[in-house]
């Protein structure tokens, strides 16, 4: 399981960096974007396969980490939080769930279509709630904990 976790992390990190290139993130931020996306995906993967939680709960915990890491990264690097958040959230987007929902709808398998549709909506809602939860932390608090001290 450890080796598979490393593979999952690396695949998500490389995918996040590739998305960062498309999203025109400055090159100096690629490593942090890759780390945030890779760790977010690893948290989701461990929640699902290690702790046997559902995909919705795993996505929530991963999104909380990604959003918090993005806010901290933006404070430390003095750049917009969206550079890290949009690139880092990329591995969490439930694209396969949307695909499966449409696929099973087209082949008229209503049971599978409803299952994947509910799961996809649940993941999307969990992601929104995770982002909102972390953005409720005042910026002053993040600056005080992670910001550089003025001299």
Phi and psi in radians as a Rosetta constraint file:
Dihedral C 1 N 2 CA 2 C 2 CIRCULARHARMONIC -1.103 0.35
Dihedral N 2 CA 2 C 2 N 3 CIRCULARHARMONIC -0.778 0.35
Dihedral C 2 N 3 CA 3 C 3 CIRCULARHARMONIC -1.122 0.35
Dihedral N 3 CA 3 C 3 N 4 CIRCULARHARMONIC -0.701 0.35
Dihedral C 3 N 4 CA 4 C 4 CIRCULARHARMONIC -1.148 0.35
Dihedral N 4 CA 4 C 4 N 5 CIRCULARHARMONIC -0.639 0.35
Dihedral C 4 N 5 CA 5 C 5 CIRCULARHARMONIC -1.103 0.35
Dihedral N 5 CA 5 C 5 N 6 CIRCULARHARMONIC -0.702 0.35
Dihedral C 5 N 6 CA 6 C 6 CIRCULARHARMONIC -1.124 0.35
Dihedral N 6 CA 6 C 6 N 7 CIRCULARHARMONIC -0.738 0.35
Dihedral C 6 N 7 CA 7 C 7 CIRCULARHARMONIC -1.089 0.35
Dihedral N 7 CA 7 C 7 N 8 CIRCULARHARMONIC -0.754 0.35
Dihedral C 7 N 8 CA 8 C 8 CIRCULARHARMONIC -1.078 0.35
Dihedral N 8 CA 8 C 8 N 9 CIRCULARHARMONIC -0.770 0.35
Dihedral C 8 N 9 CA 9 C 9 CIRCULARHARMONIC -1.061 0.35
Dihedral N 9 CA 9 C 9 N 10 CIRCULARHARMONIC -0.857 0.35
Dihedral C 9 N 10 CA 10 C 10 CIRCULARHARMONIC -1.105 0.35
Dihedral N 10 CA 10 C 10 N 11 CIRCULARHARMONIC -0.736 0.35
Dihedral C 10 N 11 CA 11 C 11 CIRCULARHARMONIC -1.098 0.35
Dihedral N 11 CA 11 C 11 N 12 CIRCULARHARMONIC -0.760 0.35
Dihedral C 11 N 12 CA 12 C 12 CIRCULARHARMONIC -1.193 0.35
Dihedral N 12 CA 12 C 12 N 13 CIRCULARHARMONIC -0.662 0.35
Dihedral C 12 N 13 CA 13 C 13 CIRCULARHARMONIC -1.132 0.35
Dihedral N 13 CA 13 C 13 N 14 CIRCULARHARMONIC -0.788 0.35
Dihedral C 13 N 14 CA 14 C 14 CIRCULARHARMONIC -1.110 0.35
Dihedral N 14 CA 14 C 14 N 15 CIRCULARHARMONIC -0.744 0.35
Dihedral C 14 N 15 CA 15 C 15 CIRCULARHARMONIC -1.078 0.35
Dihedral N 15 CA 15 C 15 N 16 CIRCULARHARMONIC -0.690 0.35
Dihedral C 15 N 16 CA 16 C 16 CIRCULARHARMONIC -1.163 0.35
Dihedral N 16 CA 16 C 16 N 17 CIRCULARHARMONIC -0.732 0.35
Dihedral C 16 N 17 CA 17 C 17 CIRCULARHARMONIC -1.120 0.35
Dihedral N 17 CA 17 C 17 N 18 CIRCULARHARMONIC -0.718 0.35
Dihedral C 17 N 18 CA 18 C 18 CIRCULARHARMONIC -1.077 0.35
Dihedral N 18 CA 18 C 18 N 19 CIRCULARHARMONIC -0.719 0.35
Dihedral C 18 N 19 CA 19 C 19 CIRCULARHARMONIC -1.172 0.35
Dihedral N 19 CA 19 C 19 N 20 CIRCULARHARMONIC -0.593 0.35
Dihedral C 19 N 20 CA 20 C 20 CIRCULARHARMONIC -1.092 0.35
Dihedral N 20 CA 20 C 20 N 21 CIRCULARHARMONIC -0.643 0.35
Dihedral C 20 N 21 CA 21 C 21 CIRCULARHARMONIC -1.107 0.35
Dihedral N 21 CA 21 C 21 N 22 CIRCULARHARMONIC -0.811 0.35
Dihedral C 21 N 22 CA 22 C 22 CIRCULARHARMONIC -1.119 0.35
Dihedral N 22 CA 22 C 22 N 23 CIRCULARHARMONIC -0.641 0.35
Dihedral C 22 N 23 CA 23 C 23 CIRCULARHARMONIC -1.420 0.35
Dihedral N 23 CA 23 C 23 N 24 CIRCULARHARMONIC 0.018 0.35
Dihedral C 23 N 24 CA 24 C 24 CIRCULARHARMONIC 1.086 0.35
Dihedral N 24 CA 24 C 24 N 25 CIRCULARHARMONIC 0.709 0.35
Dihedral C 24 N 25 CA 25 C 25 CIRCULARHARMONIC -1.298 0.35
Dihedral N 25 CA 25 C 25 N 26 CIRCULARHARMONIC 2.402 0.35
Dihedral C 25 N 26 CA 26 C 26 CIRCULARHARMONIC -0.990 0.35
Dihedral N 26 CA 26 C 26 N 27 CIRCULARHARMONIC 2.492 0.35
Dihedral C 26 N 27 CA 27 C 27 CIRCULARHARMONIC -0.975 0.35
Dihedral N 27 CA 27 C 27 N 28 CIRCULARHARMONIC -0.593 0.35
Dihedral C 27 N 28 CA 28 C 28 CIRCULARHARMONIC -1.158 0.35
Dihedral N 28 CA 28 C 28 N 29 CIRCULARHARMONIC -0.269 0.35
Dihedral C 28 N 29 CA 29 C 29 CIRCULARHARMONIC -1.710 0.35
Dihedral N 29 CA 29 C 29 N 30 CIRCULARHARMONIC -0.049 0.35
Dihedral C 29 N 30 CA 30 C 30 CIRCULARHARMONIC -0.973 0.35
Dihedral N 30 CA 30 C 30 N 31 CIRCULARHARMONIC -0.831 0.35
Dihedral C 30 N 31 CA 31 C 31 CIRCULARHARMONIC -1.049 0.35
Dihedral N 31 CA 31 C 31 N 32 CIRCULARHARMONIC -0.740 0.35
Dihedral C 31 N 32 CA 32 C 32 CIRCULARHARMONIC -1.196 0.35
Dihedral N 32 CA 32 C 32 N 33 CIRCULARHARMONIC -0.698 0.35
Dihedral C 32 N 33 CA 33 C 33 CIRCULARHARMONIC -1.043 0.35
Dihedral N 33 CA 33 C 33 N 34 CIRCULARHARMONIC -0.796 0.35
Dihedral C 33 N 34 CA 34 C 34 CIRCULARHARMONIC -1.089 0.35
Dihedral N 34 CA 34 C 34 N 35 CIRCULARHARMONIC -0.728 0.35
Dihedral C 34 N 35 CA 35 C 35 CIRCULARHARMONIC -1.114 0.35
Dihedral N 35 CA 35 C 35 N 36 CIRCULARHARMONIC -0.789 0.35
Dihedral C 35 N 36 CA 36 C 36 CIRCULARHARMONIC -1.093 0.35
Dihedral N 36 CA 36 C 36 N 37 CIRCULARHARMONIC -0.826 0.35
Dihedral C 36 N 37 CA 37 C 37 CIRCULARHARMONIC -1.136 0.35
Dihedral N 37 CA 37 C 37 N 38 CIRCULARHARMONIC -0.735 0.35
Dihedral C 37 N 38 CA 38 C 38 CIRCULARHARMONIC -1.135 0.35
Dihedral N 38 CA 38 C 38 N 39 CIRCULARHARMONIC -0.781 0.35
Dihedral C 38 N 39 CA 39 C 39 CIRCULARHARMONIC -1.188 0.35
Dihedral N 39 CA 39 C 39 N 40 CIRCULARHARMONIC -0.656 0.35
Dihedral C 39 N 40 CA 40 C 40 CIRCULARHARMONIC -1.051 0.35
Dihedral N 40 CA 40 C 40 N 41 CIRCULARHARMONIC -0.808 0.35
Dihedral C 40 N 41 CA 41 C 41 CIRCULARHARMONIC -1.149 0.35
Dihedral N 41 CA 41 C 41 N 42 CIRCULARHARMONIC -0.692 0.35
Dihedral C 41 N 42 CA 42 C 42 CIRCULARHARMONIC -1.092 0.35
Dihedral N 42 CA 42 C 42 N 43 CIRCULARHARMONIC -0.705 0.35
Dihedral C 42 N 43 CA 43 C 43 CIRCULARHARMONIC -1.074 0.35
Dihedral N 43 CA 43 C 43 N 44 CIRCULARHARMONIC -0.803 0.35
Dihedral C 43 N 44 CA 44 C 44 CIRCULARHARMONIC -1.060 0.35
Dihedral N 44 CA 44 C 44 N 45 CIRCULARHARMONIC -0.805 0.35
Dihedral C 44 N 45 CA 45 C 45 CIRCULARHARMONIC -1.110 0.35
Dihedral N 45 CA 45 C 45 N 46 CIRCULARHARMONIC -0.755 0.35
Dihedral C 45 N 46 CA 46 C 46 CIRCULARHARMONIC -1.160 0.35
Dihedral N 46 CA 46 C 46 N 47 CIRCULARHARMONIC -0.685 0.35
Dihedral C 46 N 47 CA 47 C 47 CIRCULARHARMONIC -1.066 0.35
Dihedral N 47 CA 47 C 47 N 48 CIRCULARHARMONIC -0.732 0.35
Dihedral C 47 N 48 CA 48 C 48 CIRCULARHARMONIC -1.302 0.35
Dihedral N 48 CA 48 C 48 N 49 CIRCULARHARMONIC -0.892 0.35
Dihedral C 48 N 49 CA 49 C 49 CIRCULARHARMONIC -1.667 0.35
Dihedral N 49 CA 49 C 49 N 50 CIRCULARHARMONIC -0.432 0.35
Dihedral C 49 N 50 CA 50 C 50 CIRCULARHARMONIC -1.561 0.35
Dihedral N 50 CA 50 C 50 N 51 CIRCULARHARMONIC -0.757 0.35
Dihedral C 50 N 51 CA 51 C 51 CIRCULARHARMONIC -1.831 0.35
Dihedral N 51 CA 51 C 51 N 52 CIRCULARHARMONIC 0.013 0.35
Dihedral C 51 N 52 CA 52 C 52 CIRCULARHARMONIC 0.983 0.35
Dihedral N 52 CA 52 C 52 N 53 CIRCULARHARMONIC 0.676 0.35
Dihedral C 52 N 53 CA 53 C 53 CIRCULARHARMONIC -1.493 0.35
Dihedral N 53 CA 53 C 53 N 54 CIRCULARHARMONIC 2.950 0.35
Dihedral C 53 N 54 CA 54 C 54 CIRCULARHARMONIC -1.384 0.35
Dihedral N 54 CA 54 C 54 N 55 CIRCULARHARMONIC 2.949 0.35
Dihedral C 54 N 55 CA 55 C 55 CIRCULARHARMONIC -1.138 0.35
Dihedral N 55 CA 55 C 55 N 56 CIRCULARHARMONIC -0.563 0.35
Dihedral C 55 N 56 CA 56 C 56 CIRCULARHARMONIC -1.162 0.35
Dihedral N 56 CA 56 C 56 N 57 CIRCULARHARMONIC -0.851 0.35
Dihedral C 56 N 57 CA 57 C 57 CIRCULARHARMONIC -1.167 0.35
Dihedral N 57 CA 57 C 57 N 58 CIRCULARHARMONIC -0.703 0.35
Dihedral C 57 N 58 CA 58 C 58 CIRCULARHARMONIC -1.057 0.35
Dihedral N 58 CA 58 C 58 N 59 CIRCULARHARMONIC -0.732 0.35
Dihedral C 58 N 59 CA 59 C 59 CIRCULARHARMONIC -1.148 0.35
Dihedral N 59 CA 59 C 59 N 60 CIRCULARHARMONIC -0.634 0.35
Dihedral C 59 N 60 CA 60 C 60 CIRCULARHARMONIC -1.085 0.35
Dihedral N 60 CA 60 C 60 N 61 CIRCULARHARMONIC -0.891 0.35
Dihedral C 60 N 61 CA 61 C 61 CIRCULARHARMONIC -1.087 0.35
Dihedral N 61 CA 61 C 61 N 62 CIRCULARHARMONIC -0.697 0.35
Dihedral C 61 N 62 CA 62 C 62 CIRCULARHARMONIC -1.130 0.35
Dihedral N 62 CA 62 C 62 N 63 CIRCULARHARMONIC -0.712 0.35
Dihedral C 62 N 63 CA 63 C 63 CIRCULARHARMONIC -1.177 0.35
Dihedral N 63 CA 63 C 63 N 64 CIRCULARHARMONIC -0.660 0.35
Dihedral C 63 N 64 CA 64 C 64 CIRCULARHARMONIC -1.059 0.35
Dihedral N 64 CA 64 C 64 N 65 CIRCULARHARMONIC -0.799 0.35
Dihedral C 64 N 65 CA 65 C 65 CIRCULARHARMONIC -1.084 0.35
Dihedral N 65 CA 65 C 65 N 66 CIRCULARHARMONIC -0.842 0.35
Dihedral C 65 N 66 CA 66 C 66 CIRCULARHARMONIC -1.036 0.35
Dihedral N 66 CA 66 C 66 N 67 CIRCULARHARMONIC -0.768 0.35
Dihedral C 66 N 67 CA 67 C 67 CIRCULARHARMONIC -1.183 0.35
Dihedral N 67 CA 67 C 67 N 68 CIRCULARHARMONIC -0.757 0.35
Dihedral C 67 N 68 CA 68 C 68 CIRCULARHARMONIC -1.135 0.35
Dihedral N 68 CA 68 C 68 N 69 CIRCULARHARMONIC -0.774 0.35
Dihedral C 68 N 69 CA 69 C 69 CIRCULARHARMONIC -1.116 0.35
Dihedral N 69 CA 69 C 69 N 70 CIRCULARHARMONIC -0.627 0.35
Dihedral C 69 N 70 CA 70 C 70 CIRCULARHARMONIC -1.169 0.35
Dihedral N 70 CA 70 C 70 N 71 CIRCULARHARMONIC -0.718 0.35
Dihedral C 70 N 71 CA 71 C 71 CIRCULARHARMONIC -1.166 0.35
Dihedral N 71 CA 71 C 71 N 72 CIRCULARHARMONIC -0.724 0.35
Dihedral C 71 N 72 CA 72 C 72 CIRCULARHARMONIC -1.153 0.35
Dihedral N 72 CA 72 C 72 N 73 CIRCULARHARMONIC -0.785 0.35
Dihedral C 72 N 73 CA 73 C 73 CIRCULARHARMONIC -1.043 0.35
Dihedral N 73 CA 73 C 73 N 74 CIRCULARHARMONIC -0.686 0.35
Dihedral C 73 N 74 CA 74 C 74 CIRCULARHARMONIC -1.225 0.35
Dihedral N 74 CA 74 C 74 N 75 CIRCULARHARMONIC -0.548 0.35
Dihedral C 74 N 75 CA 75 C 75 CIRCULARHARMONIC -1.223 0.35
Dihedral N 75 CA 75 C 75 N 76 CIRCULARHARMONIC -0.807 0.35
Dihedral C 75 N 76 CA 76 C 76 CIRCULARHARMONIC -1.202 0.35
Dihedral N 76 CA 76 C 76 N 77 CIRCULARHARMONIC -0.748 0.35
Dihedral C 76 N 77 CA 77 C 77 CIRCULARHARMONIC -1.519 0.35
Dihedral N 77 CA 77 C 77 N 78 CIRCULARHARMONIC -0.112 0.35
Dihedral C 77 N 78 CA 78 C 78 CIRCULARHARMONIC 0.942 0.35
Dihedral N 78 CA 78 C 78 N 79 CIRCULARHARMONIC 1.007 0.35
Dihedral C 78 N 79 CA 79 C 79 CIRCULARHARMONIC -2.520 0.35
Dihedral N 79 CA 79 C 79 N 80 CIRCULARHARMONIC 2.972 0.35
Dihedral C 79 N 80 CA 80 C 80 CIRCULARHARMONIC -1.120 0.35
Dihedral N 80 CA 80 C 80 N 81 CIRCULARHARMONIC 2.500 0.35
Dihedral C 80 N 81 CA 81 C 81 CIRCULARHARMONIC -1.138 0.35
Dihedral N 81 CA 81 C 81 N 82 CIRCULARHARMONIC -0.470 0.35
Dihedral C 81 N 82 CA 82 C 82 CIRCULARHARMONIC -1.130 0.35
Dihedral N 82 CA 82 C 82 N 83 CIRCULARHARMONIC -0.439 0.35
Dihedral C 82 N 83 CA 83 C 83 CIRCULARHARMONIC -1.000 0.35
Dihedral N 83 CA 83 C 83 N 84 CIRCULARHARMONIC -0.744 0.35
Dihedral C 83 N 84 CA 84 C 84 CIRCULARHARMONIC -1.560 0.35
Dihedral N 84 CA 84 C 84 N 85 CIRCULARHARMONIC -0.640 0.35
Dihedral C 84 N 85 CA 85 C 85 CIRCULARHARMONIC -1.183 0.35
Dihedral N 85 CA 85 C 85 N 86 CIRCULARHARMONIC -0.852 0.35
Dihedral C 85 N 86 CA 86 C 86 CIRCULARHARMONIC -1.181 0.35
Dihedral N 86 CA 86 C 86 N 87 CIRCULARHARMONIC -0.745 0.35
Dihedral C 86 N 87 CA 87 C 87 CIRCULARHARMONIC -1.202 0.35
Dihedral N 87 CA 87 C 87 N 88 CIRCULARHARMONIC -0.714 0.35
Dihedral C 87 N 88 CA 88 C 88 CIRCULARHARMONIC -1.241 0.35
Dihedral N 88 CA 88 C 88 N 89 CIRCULARHARMONIC -0.505 0.35
Dihedral C 88 N 89 CA 89 C 89 CIRCULARHARMONIC -1.388 0.35
Dihedral N 89 CA 89 C 89 N 90 CIRCULARHARMONIC -0.219 0.35
Dihedral C 89 N 90 CA 90 C 90 CIRCULARHARMONIC -0.876 0.35
Dihedral N 90 CA 90 C 90 N 91 CIRCULARHARMONIC -0.818 0.35
Dihedral C 90 N 91 CA 91 C 91 CIRCULARHARMONIC -1.158 0.35
Dihedral N 91 CA 91 C 91 N 92 CIRCULARHARMONIC -0.328 0.35
Dihedral C 91 N 92 CA 92 C 92 CIRCULARHARMONIC -1.486 0.35
Dihedral N 92 CA 92 C 92 N 93 CIRCULARHARMONIC -0.268 0.35
Dihedral C 92 N 93 CA 93 C 93 CIRCULARHARMONIC -1.077 0.35
Dihedral N 93 CA 93 C 93 N 94 CIRCULARHARMONIC 2.218 0.35
Dihedral C 93 N 94 CA 94 C 94 CIRCULARHARMONIC -1.418 0.35
Dihedral N 94 CA 94 C 94 N 95 CIRCULARHARMONIC 1.018 0.35
Dihedral C 94 N 95 CA 95 C 95 CIRCULARHARMONIC -1.098 0.35
Dihedral N 95 CA 95 C 95 N 96 CIRCULARHARMONIC -0.710 0.35
Dihedral C 95 N 96 CA 96 C 96 CIRCULARHARMONIC -1.180 0.35
Dihedral N 96 CA 96 C 96 N 97 CIRCULARHARMONIC -0.544 0.35
Dihedral C 96 N 97 CA 97 C 97 CIRCULARHARMONIC -1.161 0.35
Dihedral N 97 CA 97 C 97 N 98 CIRCULARHARMONIC -0.709 0.35
Dihedral C 97 N 98 CA 98 C 98 CIRCULARHARMONIC -1.132 0.35
Dihedral N 98 CA 98 C 98 N 99 CIRCULARHARMONIC -0.760 0.35
Dihedral C 98 N 99 CA 99 C 99 CIRCULARHARMONIC -1.043 0.35
Dihedral N 99 CA 99 C 99 N 100 CIRCULARHARMONIC -0.850 0.35
Dihedral C 99 N 100 CA 100 C 100 CIRCULARHARMONIC -1.119 0.35
Dihedral N 100 CA 100 C 100 N 101 CIRCULARHARMONIC -0.664 0.35
Dihedral C 100 N 101 CA 101 C 101 CIRCULARHARMONIC -1.039 0.35
Dihedral N 101 CA 101 C 101 N 102 CIRCULARHARMONIC -0.848 0.35
Dihedral C 101 N 102 CA 102 C 102 CIRCULARHARMONIC -1.163 0.35
Dihedral N 102 CA 102 C 102 N 103 CIRCULARHARMONIC -0.735 0.35
Dihedral C 102 N 103 CA 103 C 103 CIRCULARHARMONIC -1.036 0.35
Dihedral N 103 CA 103 C 103 N 104 CIRCULARHARMONIC -0.878 0.35
Dihedral C 103 N 104 CA 104 C 104 CIRCULARHARMONIC -1.235 0.35
Dihedral N 104 CA 104 C 104 N 105 CIRCULARHARMONIC -0.451 0.35
Dihedral C 104 N 105 CA 105 C 105 CIRCULARHARMONIC -1.168 0.35
Dihedral N 105 CA 105 C 105 N 106 CIRCULARHARMONIC -0.757 0.35
Dihedral C 105 N 106 CA 106 C 106 CIRCULARHARMONIC -1.179 0.35
Dihedral N 106 CA 106 C 106 N 107 CIRCULARHARMONIC -0.595 0.35
Dihedral C 106 N 107 CA 107 C 107 CIRCULARHARMONIC -1.584 0.35
Dihedral N 107 CA 107 C 107 N 108 CIRCULARHARMONIC 0.151 0.35
Dihedral C 107 N 108 CA 108 C 108 CIRCULARHARMONIC 1.104 0.35
Dihedral N 108 CA 108 C 108 N 109 CIRCULARHARMONIC 0.637 0.35
Dihedral C 108 N 109 CA 109 C 109 CIRCULARHARMONIC -1.759 0.35
Dihedral N 109 CA 109 C 109 N 110 CIRCULARHARMONIC 1.471 0.35
Dihedral C 109 N 110 CA 110 C 110 CIRCULARHARMONIC -1.106 0.35
Dihedral N 110 CA 110 C 110 N 111 CIRCULARHARMONIC -0.605 0.35
Dihedral C 110 N 111 CA 111 C 111 CIRCULARHARMONIC -1.107 0.35
Dihedral N 111 CA 111 C 111 N 112 CIRCULARHARMONIC -0.847 0.35
Dihedral C 111 N 112 CA 112 C 112 CIRCULARHARMONIC -1.178 0.35
Dihedral N 112 CA 112 C 112 N 113 CIRCULARHARMONIC -0.676 0.35
Dihedral C 112 N 113 CA 113 C 113 CIRCULARHARMONIC -1.070 0.35
Dihedral N 113 CA 113 C 113 N 114 CIRCULARHARMONIC -0.796 0.35
Dihedral C 113 N 114 CA 114 C 114 CIRCULARHARMONIC -1.157 0.35
Dihedral N 114 CA 114 C 114 N 115 CIRCULARHARMONIC -0.666 0.35
Dihedral C 114 N 115 CA 115 C 115 CIRCULARHARMONIC -1.052 0.35
Dihedral N 115 CA 115 C 115 N 116 CIRCULARHARMONIC -0.918 0.35
Dihedral C 115 N 116 CA 116 C 116 CIRCULARHARMONIC -1.228 0.35
Dihedral N 116 CA 116 C 116 N 117 CIRCULARHARMONIC -0.578 0.35
Dihedral C 116 N 117 CA 117 C 117 CIRCULARHARMONIC -1.124 0.35
Dihedral N 117 CA 117 C 117 N 118 CIRCULARHARMONIC -0.791 0.35
Dihedral C 117 N 118 CA 118 C 118 CIRCULARHARMONIC -1.124 0.35
Dihedral N 118 CA 118 C 118 N 119 CIRCULARHARMONIC -0.729 0.35
Dihedral C 118 N 119 CA 119 C 119 CIRCULARHARMONIC -1.115 0.35
Dihedral N 119 CA 119 C 119 N 120 CIRCULARHARMONIC -0.741 0.35
Dihedral C 119 N 120 CA 120 C 120 CIRCULARHARMONIC -1.107 0.35
Dihedral N 120 CA 120 C 120 N 121 CIRCULARHARMONIC -0.776 0.35
Dihedral C 120 N 121 CA 121 C 121 CIRCULARHARMONIC -1.134 0.35
Dihedral N 121 CA 121 C 121 N 122 CIRCULARHARMONIC -0.690 0.35
Dihedral C 121 N 122 CA 122 C 122 CIRCULARHARMONIC -1.070 0.35
Dihedral N 122 CA 122 C 122 N 123 CIRCULARHARMONIC -0.751 0.35
Dihedral C 122 N 123 CA 123 C 123 CIRCULARHARMONIC -1.111 0.35
Dihedral N 123 CA 123 C 123 N 124 CIRCULARHARMONIC -0.765 0.35
Dihedral C 123 N 124 CA 124 C 124 CIRCULARHARMONIC -1.091 0.35
Dihedral N 124 CA 124 C 124 N 125 CIRCULARHARMONIC -0.743 0.35
Dihedral C 124 N 125 CA 125 C 125 CIRCULARHARMONIC -1.159 0.35
Dihedral N 125 CA 125 C 125 N 126 CIRCULARHARMONIC -0.710 0.35
Dihedral C 125 N 126 CA 126 C 126 CIRCULARHARMONIC -1.081 0.35
Dihedral N 126 CA 126 C 126 N 127 CIRCULARHARMONIC -0.684 0.35
Dihedral C 126 N 127 CA 127 C 127 CIRCULARHARMONIC -1.132 0.35
Dihedral N 127 CA 127 C 127 N 128 CIRCULARHARMONIC -0.765 0.35
Dihedral C 127 N 128 CA 128 C 128 CIRCULARHARMONIC -1.100 0.35
Dihedral N 128 CA 128 C 128 N 129 CIRCULARHARMONIC -0.784 0.35
Dihedral C 128 N 129 CA 129 C 129 CIRCULARHARMONIC -1.132 0.35
Dihedral N 129 CA 129 C 129 N 130 CIRCULARHARMONIC -0.652 0.35
Dihedral C 129 N 130 CA 130 C 130 CIRCULARHARMONIC -1.112 0.35
Dihedral N 130 CA 130 C 130 N 131 CIRCULARHARMONIC -0.732 0.35
Dihedral C 130 N 131 CA 131 C 131 CIRCULARHARMONIC -1.140 0.35
Dihedral N 131 CA 131 C 131 N 132 CIRCULARHARMONIC -0.799 0.35
Dihedral C 131 N 132 CA 132 C 132 CIRCULARHARMONIC -1.086 0.35
Dihedral N 132 CA 132 C 132 N 133 CIRCULARHARMONIC -0.750 0.35
Dihedral C 132 N 133 CA 133 C 133 CIRCULARHARMONIC -1.009 0.35
Dihedral N 133 CA 133 C 133 N 134 CIRCULARHARMONIC -0.816 0.35
Dihedral C 133 N 134 CA 134 C 134 CIRCULARHARMONIC -1.264 0.35
Dihedral N 134 CA 134 C 134 N 135 CIRCULARHARMONIC -0.611 0.35
Dihedral C 134 N 135 CA 135 C 135 CIRCULARHARMONIC -1.277 0.35
Dihedral N 135 CA 135 C 135 N 136 CIRCULARHARMONIC -0.133 0.35
Dihedral C 135 N 136 CA 136 C 136 CIRCULARHARMONIC -1.353 0.35
Dihedral N 136 CA 136 C 136 N 137 CIRCULARHARMONIC -0.249 0.35
Dihedral C 136 N 137 CA 137 C 137 CIRCULARHARMONIC -1.281 0.35
Dihedral N 137 CA 137 C 137 N 138 CIRCULARHARMONIC 2.163 0.35
Dihedral C 137 N 138 CA 138 C 138 CIRCULARHARMONIC -1.074 0.35
Dihedral N 138 CA 138 C 138 N 139 CIRCULARHARMONIC 2.512 0.35
Dihedral C 138 N 139 CA 139 C 139 CIRCULARHARMONIC -1.075 0.35
Dihedral N 139 CA 139 C 139 N 140 CIRCULARHARMONIC -0.562 0.35
Dihedral C 139 N 140 CA 140 C 140 CIRCULARHARMONIC -1.054 0.35
Dihedral N 140 CA 140 C 140 N 141 CIRCULARHARMONIC -0.657 0.35
Dihedral C 140 N 141 CA 141 C 141 CIRCULARHARMONIC -1.146 0.35
Dihedral N 141 CA 141 C 141 N 142 CIRCULARHARMONIC -0.772 0.35
Dihedral C 141 N 142 CA 142 C 142 CIRCULARHARMONIC -1.152 0.35
Dihedral N 142 CA 142 C 142 N 143 CIRCULARHARMONIC -0.722 0.35
Dihedral C 142 N 143 CA 143 C 143 CIRCULARHARMONIC -1.081 0.35
Dihedral N 143 CA 143 C 143 N 144 CIRCULARHARMONIC -0.722 0.35
Dihedral C 143 N 144 CA 144 C 144 CIRCULARHARMONIC -1.145 0.35
Dihedral N 144 CA 144 C 144 N 145 CIRCULARHARMONIC -0.675 0.35
Dihedral C 144 N 145 CA 145 C 145 CIRCULARHARMONIC -1.401 0.35
Dihedral N 145 CA 145 C 145 N 146 CIRCULARHARMONIC -0.783 0.35
Dihedral C 145 N 146 CA 146 C 146 CIRCULARHARMONIC -1.936 0.35
Dihedral N 146 CA 146 C 146 N 147 CIRCULARHARMONIC -0.242 0.35
Dihedral C 146 N 147 CA 147 C 147 CIRCULARHARMONIC -1.298 0.35
Dihedral N 147 CA 147 C 147 N 148 CIRCULARHARMONIC 2.770 0.35
Dihedral C 147 N 148 CA 148 C 148 CIRCULARHARMONIC -1.338 0.35
Dihedral N 148 CA 148 C 148 N 149 CIRCULARHARMONIC 2.494 0.35
Dihedral C 148 N 149 CA 149 C 149 CIRCULARHARMONIC -1.307 0.35
Dihedral N 149 CA 149 C 149 N 150 CIRCULARHARMONIC 2.432 0.35
Dihedral C 149 N 150 CA 150 C 150 CIRCULARHARMONIC -1.367 0.35
Dihedral N 150 CA 150 C 150 N 151 CIRCULARHARMONIC 2.488 0.35
